[in-house]
Amino acid sequence: MKQITSRDNAQYKELKQLATSAQARRKAGRTLLDGVHLCVTWLELRGLPEQCIVSESGLRHPEVVAIVAKLEARHAHCLQLPDALYEALSQVEHGVGVMFLVATPEKAVPQALHTGAVLLDNVQDPGNVGSILRSAAAAGIREVYCSPGTAFCWSPKVLRAAMGAHFVLDIYENADLAALLRNAPIATLATSGYAKETLYDVDLKRPVAWVFGHEGQGVSEELLAMARHRVVIPHLGKVESLNVAACAAVCFFEQVRQNQSRSK
């Protein structure tokens, strides 16, 4: 196992850039998966990382030791850092001292939607984006398309919130959502607090492209006009609207409910 002990090491400086800069992550096409859960899930679903980075104290943690043993048995690259250097990379408080360096998948955006999907229109909060990805994966949705203004899906905060959902989804960044909606051969559905049709009035027993928008402004007027259905989620309490991640979860699992009721 390779060891780095100096902050001036070129490889360490590169890791520090990836840990702290969204621009560096986008440019390099790489990111860091921080913590046991993300690392184990990547191993199970995607295979070996480019490199495993562990802290000195992490090598005394049984779960970290097990991960390193699996990697070394397959001749994967592992790097040990003193705790102080590792902690400068990690954004997880009280973590156990393991992260993976991985390449972020780059996929060409298809010209049309042919299966159930989620379209994120300028959703800027990383926690919301991660939560939506997690709910989408749990509901059996496979494709997610993000507008240029949406939070970068492979950022540390989105990765932590999604809890491994990235690894079972096809995620497309910088997508032209208008073009996708314009050419969509499947039902397209946007949420709006001003819609007259409710979520529960729509037949969801078919592939649907869901459109969710900015936390404060909602789905843009252009995309709202292009969606075949504009729906509202009825609520009883005196609140203006649901959080976008909560809204998405309600929509996804109403679709799950309808499909399960059809199969009975």
Secondary structure by P-SEA (a helix, b strand, c coil): cccccccccaaaaaaaaaaccaaaaaaacccccccaaaaaaaaaccccccbbbbcccccccaaaaaaaaaaaaaccbbbbbcaaaaaaacccccccbbbbbbbcccccccccccccbbbbcccccaaaaaaaaaaaaaacccbbbbcccccccccaaaaaaacccccccccccccaaaaaaaacccbbbbbbccccccccccccccccbbbbbcccccccaaaaaaccbbbbbbbccccccccaaaaaaaaaaaaaaaaaaaac
